[in-house]
Amino acid sequence: MELDITQLMKDISTAVSAVLGKDVTTIQGFRDRQLKAIAQQSVLITAGIATGEITEETREFFLDSLQDMVLNFLKTLQGVAQVTIEKAWNAAVTVIWDAIEKVTGIRLVG
Amino acid sequence: MALLLTSVRRKSIVQIVLILGISLGFLTGCTVRLAPQHNQALVAGLVEQNKAVMEFFAFYAWGTKAASFPERLPEYNRLIGNFDALALQADARPVPRNKIKTKVNEALQKRGIPVLEEGEIPSATALRKIYETLVKMRNTDQKQGLTLTESQAFKGQVKIYLDQALTYENFLER
C-alpha cells in the first residue's frame, strides 16, 4: 500500500482550513475593534489637549500610552497568530502521521 | 500597517505553515506548543474585573472632584490590587521555547509584525498597563480630580487593554 499524495494534500488542506476558518474571523474582528478604539482614543486625547480638558498632569501619560497601546496590540496579534499556527501545524502533523501509520502499520508516537 | 493587515489573512498563515513544514521537513513529527497554557481561573478573574472596572467608570463618567476622593479610594485600591494580581497570574506561566517557535517568529517578523520578547505574554503586559492606568487615575483624582475628558480617556485606555488581554487569553483555549 502506497501513500496517496493527492489525498494526503487534500486531507492536510481540509484540516488546516478548519482551524483557519474560525481563527481568521476572530483575529480580523479583534484587529478591527482595536484599530477603531485606538483611533477614537487618539482623537479624544488630541481634542482634550487642545481644549485643556487633558491637563498637564496627564498629558504625557496619555501620549506615551498611545504608543504603548499600539505596540501591545501588535504583540497581541503576533500572540494569537502563533496560537493559530500552532493549531494548524498540529492538525497537519496529525494527518501526516495518521496516513503514515495506515500505510506502514507502525504506531508513531507524536 | 499594510503588512500587518495582510499578515492575518488566511493565505499568509497557510504560507507560514507550509514554509515551516517544508523548511523543517516536519522533522519533529510531533505536535508542538508555541504559546502558554490556557488558564480558566485567570479568564474568570478577568471577566469579573472587567465588569467591576466598567461599573466604576460608569459611576464617574462625568469627572470627579478631589474633595470627594476619599469616598472612591477603597474602590480604587480594590481594583488596582485585583489587576496587579491578575497580571502576576498571567505572567506566572511558562512560555514554550522550541525550534518551530523560532521559525514562526522569523516568518512573522518578515511580515512586519513585532516579535514578542523571550518569555513575554501579551495579556500579562496588557494587565500590567491596566494596573498602571488605574494607579495614575487614582493619583490624579487625589491631587486635582478628573475632568470629563480625562475620565473618558482613562476608560478608553483600560477598555483597549482589556480587549487585548481577553482576546489573547480566550485564544489560548485550543
Interface residues (C-beta under 8 A of the other chain):
Chain A: V16 L20 G21 D23 V24 T26 I27 Q28 F30 R31 R33 Q34 A37 I38 Q40 Q41 L44 I45 A47 G48 T51 E53 I54 T55 E57 T58 F61 F62 S65 D68 M69 L71 N72 F73 L74 K75 T76 L77 Q78 G79 V80 A81 Q82 V83 T84 I85 E86 K87 A88 W89 N90 A92 V93 T94 I96 W97 L108 V109 G110
Chain B: L4 L5 S7 V8 R9 R10 I13 V14 I16 V17 L20 G21 F26 T28 G29 C30 T31 V32 R33 L34 A35 I100 K101 V104 L108 I113 P114 V115 L116 E120 I121 P122 S123 T125 A126 K129 T133 K136 T140 K143 Q144 T147 L148 T149 E150 Q152 A153 G156 Q157 K159 I160 Y161 D163 Q164 T167 Y168 F171 L172 R174
